[in-house]
């Protein structure tokens, strides 16, 4: 079968913004680790609304589990960006290196060897 432009397009779900839509990327720092996870990064048009959903146990599965087992979180940062920007940050990895809360704890605990 010959290449055709229609096969190259990604299907968009109704109500989902394009990956180039400017919104807000946010990083949440968990009050204590859950298994290997200590952070959650997400994107939303309005981060405050999405974070409120997370606090109520709605949204992502991970955040629902954290709500159920009683692990809270703090907002580490909110920045303007697109879904593509969020993906780049996630692919880079090392959320703890991007987290000002972890960096502050590292400074305070440098002599004890405690990891965030």
Secondary structure as UniProt FT lines:
FT   HELIX           5..8
FT   TURN            14..15
FT   TURN            19..20
FT   STRAND          23..34
FT   TURN            35..36
FT   STRAND          37..44
FT   HELIX           47..55
FT   TURN            56..57
FT   HELIX           61..69
FT   STRAND          73..81
FT   HELIX           83..92
FT   HELIX           95..98
FT   HELIX           100..108
FT   TURN            109..113
//
